[in-house]
Amino acid sequence: MIPLPGYYWPPGAIRGRSIDALVSAFETLGCEICSGADLQDGYEKVALYVNQFGSWEHAAKPEEDGWWSSKLGNLEDIRHPTPHAVSSADYGQVMYFMKRRKRWQHGSTEDT
């Protein structure tokens, strides 16, 4: 059951392995479900992956250059050209994209 020792789970988020629990965790961090992977000025995004049983498996985030990054368990971080590039039986399929307004942008004095 989440949280596991050594892993962070946001207070107030639903705990568990369902995709709804992972969505809830990101919602507590200010994210909302959005329509796709395209970068949007002023927002950061995340892709959430689910396996064939409806449990979440993975999350990936885009980099500023449009490539995506993933942490593959105990393995190293990787970069991939699309969020779907890591879709597999091991990491699941993208089910949701979420976004939140960036809190700080380089060169900006506005804190949103």
ABEGO torsion letter per residue (X at the ends): XOBBBGBBBBBGBBBEABAAAAAAAAAAAGBBBBABABBBBGBBBBBBBBBAAGBBABBBBBBAAGBBBBBBEABBBBBBABAAAABBAAAEBBABBBBBBBABBBGBABBX
